[in-house]
Amino acid sequence: MRAAPTLLCCWALTAAVACASPEPRRSDSPIAEPPVVQEVVAPGGPTMAAPVAEPALAASSPVSASAPPASTQPAPAAEASSSPSETAEPTDLVIQDLRPGHGKPVTKGDRVTVHYVGRLPGGLVFDSTRDRGKPATFDIGKGQLIPGWERGMLGMKPGGRRRLVIPSSLGYGAKGAAGGKIPPNSTLIFEIELVSVP
């Protein structure tokens, strides 16, 4: 009859151990465990996000960190004394139609009557029919004119105005002309008005 208390104590101890052991989580649970979030806590202050370092300025950047801001003032307008094709040394004939003409275009063999002003890139006028007050007459394609004129007159129509920028190779070359007014190897600029084509 004294063995009953011993069995009762053993049963109570087994039940207590079973209640203290947690039930293992099933692997097929639909609820995922929340991720662990790490926070940076400033001493004596609230929780703060860790600062993100700014990327270094690229070495190829054209803007220096110490450079002053670019000026917002508009750039001054360039003087319109001469066109870029006049100031540069052309390697071939440059033709610019300033005013279109009407009627029969110039072809080889035509006799043309023109007004013209010839000058150097610096602005020096070396010849002008307007200063003389009388137009000039030439035959195209017969060797009376420098090659730049022979080519530059083709296709022009009466009443038209045209600018020719002629390299020295199609002008007077190394000889120069006009009693020294046209130095050797000079670029020539002519503004021509075609008066008539018979």
C-alpha positions, 0 to 999 in steps of 0.5 A, spaced: 500 500 500 506 504 500 507 504 493 502 508 491 505 515 493 511 514 489 507 512 483 503 518 483 509 523 484 513 520 478 506 521 474 506 529 476 513 530 475 512 527 468 506 531 466 510 538 469 516 536 464 511 535 458 508 542 459 514 546 460 517 543 453 515 548 447 511 544 441 516 544 435 514 549 429 511 545 423 515 546 417 509 547 413 506 553 417 503 558 412 506 564 417 513 565 415 518 568 421 519 575 421 526 577 418 531 580 423 531 588 422 537 591 424 537 598 427 542 603 428 541 607 435 545 613 436 547 614 443 542 618 447 537 619 441 532 615 437 533 610 432 536 613 426 537 610 419 545 609 417 547 614 412 549 613 405 555 615 403 555 620 396 558 617 390 565 620 388 565 625 383 567 622 376 574 624 374 571 626 367 566 631 370 567 637 366 565 641 373 569 642 378 567 642 385 570 649 387 569 652 380 564 658 380 557 657 377 557 659 369 555 666 367 548 666 365 549 673 361 548 672 353 554 671 349 555 678 345 553 677 338 559 676 333 560 682 328 557 681 321 563 684 317 565 678 314 562 671 313 566 664 315 567 662 308 571 669 307 575 669 313 577 661 312 582 660 306 578 656 301 581 650 298 576 650 292 571 655 289 565 658 294 559 660 291 553 664 295 547 666 291 545 673 294 539 674 290 536 669 285 535 672 278 530 670 272 531 668 265 536 665 261 542 662 265 549 663 263 553 658 259 559 657 256 560 661 250 555 667 253 557 674 253 555 677 259 555 684 262 556 685 269 557 690 275 562 687 280 566 689 286 573 685 288 576 685 295 581 681 299 579 678 305 581 684 310 576 688 306 581 692 301 577 693 294 582 692 289 577 693 283 570 696 282 566 697 276 561 701 280 566 706 282 568 707 275 560 707 274 560 703 268 559 695 267 564 690 264 563 685 259 566 678 258 566 672 254 565 666 258 569 660 257 574 663 252 580 664 257 579 672 258 577 671 266 581 667 271 578 660 272 574 662 279 570 667 274 569 662 269 566 657 273 563 662 278 558 665 273 555 659 270 548 658 272 547 665 274 541 669 271 540 676 269 538 680 275 542 676 280 547 677 285 552 672 287 558 672 291 565 668 289 570 666 294 576 664 290 582 661 292 589 663 289 589 657 285 583 659 281 585 666 282 592 669 280 596 664 284 603 666 286 604 672 281 599 676 284 596 682 280 593 689 280 600 692 280 601 689 287 594 691 290 593 683 290 599 680 293 601 673 291 597 667 293 591 671 295 584 669 296 579 673 292 572 675 294 567 678 288 560 680 289 557 680 282 551 683 279 549 680 272 546 685 268 544 682 262 546 675 257 544 677 250 
